[in-house]
Amino acid sequence: MPAKVGAIKILSISSSSIFNVGDVYHMSPQAWAKTFAGGGSFNTGNRIHVDINRSNTFVNDEENIDQSIINDA
């Protein structure tokens, strides 16, 4: 059944999202990320105290592709 859509105002769309107007059968957004963090990272909670004198994160990633998501629906 055809969709009837009125006026649309788009303010922003993130890089890993899909925007569709009208009928759709299958939508499959795909995104990937690689995160490197040092000691004391990703802490959550109240009154956190992290005391790390010297924290270094050395990244030597020689792989161009870690895991392919081509045709992954």
N, C-alpha and C positions, 0 to 999 in steps of 0.2 A: 504494500500500500504506500503510495507516495506521501512524503512528509511535507507539510506546509509550515514554513518557517518565516517569522517576521523579521524585524530589524535586529541585527547582532552587532554588538560593540566589543571588540577584543582588546583588552589592555596589555596582556602579555601571555606568552606561552613558553613554558620551560623547554629546554633542549630535548628532554626525554618524554615528551607528551605527544598526544594525538588530538587534533581538532577535526571534527567531522560535522557537517551540516547535511541532514537528509538521511536516507536509508543506508544501512550498513549491515553486512552479513558477519564479518569477522574483523576484529581489530586486535593487534598484538604489538604494543609498544615494547621496545627493547632498549636497554641501556646497560652500561658497564662502567666500573670505576675501580681505581687502584689507589689505596690510601697508605701512606707511610707516616708513622708517628713515633715519637720518642717516649722516654720514660715520663710518667706523670700525665700522659694524654688520656683523653676520653673519660675523665672523671666526672661523675654526677653525684649530686647530693648536697646537703647543707653543711656548711662549716668545714670544707675540705682544706687540709693543710698538706702540701706536698713539698718536701725538702730534698731536692736532688742537686748536689753540688755541681757535678758536670754530667750532662746528658747529651750525647751526640747520636744522631741517627744517620748512618751512612747507607746510601742506596746505590746498589750496583745492579741494575736490572738490564741484562743484555738481551732478553727475549723481546721480540717485536710484538708477538701475539701470544697471550697466555692461554686463552680458551676461546675458540671461535663460537659465535652465536648465530652464524649464518643459517637460514632456514630453520630456526628453532622456534616453532610456534606452539 
